[in-house]
């Protein structure tokens, strides 16, 4: 069966392309042959090529008042591509859908799967034809599925399949990063891993840090991630905030890192102080490395963390609550280890990549069977 994955983004450092890479790398590639369509080659196509994925560089477009001829030509070109490559199913990864590639699949009765990694604006749901073209829509959390509760026809198409993590890659192992950074083994290291964007709440962690450092002066913070699209310069702003609070010397702003397991195995505690978070895959990655996590009680995060059982949840944007939770775990090693071990068990039993792959492949098979028998 030929599966065409579609992504409008050629990069591979954010959540949705990373999830696609994990899925393709672990899917049954003997039964499902995979292709990728991207606007141009980049990190995403490079990573998927190593799994034998065929790459097409092609741009899907949206219909507007001024581009009807171009739109029709685009649809015809996709009809030709699907016929030539014998595409059996189109898997559209992430938000940013443009109709021409999906309309062509719909006209050929090729099953369409939309993969939702982020909430879709409520005022734009009803007028988006892509939701109606789709045979099935995957939401990465129940929170995401509930986003469509006012649109029952669309919601009936949505199935919640949590992202999975490759626990053969995210494992507890020795790290050399402390030595590289000049941090000794006795120093307590708090980590933040994610895009530097407003919704990730890094400023809350920075505002919390003076109270932590006052109690434990040797504490350091590793900040891993780069500025989000449209928020260029936010890292510099966060550095200025830390400097203004007199704690910059305790912070290591490392930018984007490719070896996230190395980061996870360097830190003692992961803090995810998000203001909004559709799921929170980074939490599972930390759990896989047997690291304890404190995160905001928002959106999809409580579908991973049960407060006090496999991690701690705090209200978003609450400096005092976050500070208390951090100090609680810093000063109670037994509790920290207990939560980390339970978190690891959660990752293995509920969020291992093979479970995720099995569910998605099962959906593919169901849709293709329905097409043959329908």
Steps between C-alpha positions, in 0.01 A plus 500: 500500500638840399461772764569862403597721793449871436675777690515869416804541722841364388662545843514227762562668835143560619245256642295396196789411265682323784188293566483411129865394499444278805194342337660432160812363667296242690217415259472171310688610191459163329121531498476881476723667242545868580544820297538856626384816328664825615535844337877459493760260633627562850565333834169310494557340160861423590397312813221306327719404205704281732189280537463461124233769469457637147497880495287726279550877503165647414286785634130467574302825474177646632220631283449876494310746282808572292656160438234270357708396195805430718287308750347280228846435356625402847211257551568341159869462580412321825253274320784403269744445787259280697420292193864461396624409849194284581437686828262310727469748789595864569618586851508878551728597787414807704306820448553715190295298255463622145214352309636399160678181611206394718237576236691283252506211750129546573414492129688169465337362817841462661456491880624815674633515856558839660739509795426774755792602721366842600154646567317644203345849541132461587385772263668326205377143547163517323637664187794264453417244232800285591316366802222380268741350245660291777393143565661506843670757722759407762525724807806463723294544817142483623532872568558548127199286410280694741594815310243388242210431737293774335549332161359147545529397133873568511544368853357164395797462265756574771685229688741577784837329453765631736847558360749226574867517597778269386612366837794327339635849431381681812666287766686569822873500421818687600534853364811702418323837480572596860872457441477697175319787674716486812217394731600261776302188589376645831333803340123480465401566140150613401414466133263669258471338156277649232447778253570844646152642451260690721267204549783287640516719813878521536466841664312334787795271568744792484288704741497197732877452494606766757305325778658166400852641488450672837438160660748305284768738365672240279188422292532544123242507221546353152280668239480300178312628196491775240263788433160406363375627165392861533670535839856555388697678771309340789809309621688829524206646693509204743872552553437866581231396749742263673764772506255751646413251776871443571498129413642488145819331619288201607350455152641315201313597183605219266278571201373214286655163583474185289589250773205544737567173692840646588324807639248292695777292653682815609216658697354398836155643437302611195270800533232560234325823608281532190204735475353275230610150397295272270684193630857527633717235334813641665355387835495139384854534367615605847304215658672255264833620640368454856486872573234659717276765343314805626253641247206736471151365552382606153343345189640154419767479771272338766450212252868417569565613856290395797588751766697344784516158332737532205586870517372829636249741347482870580275783380641681195671834550512448877851582618437409866343161421779411257767606748345292778478194276863532390626541856287205612672269253847647547477440874335159486717268290296195595179655365679621188630152422162342577318735261767448235467121519121517479536741210726254322239229548236734353719564196555129438143385559307785336720701264754266340534563126396145404158553661456827310607343170266203546201732550578720199569203273177344622317815392666484158392139457145579610467785249646298214273205579196730504601635158527150351171381647311829464 
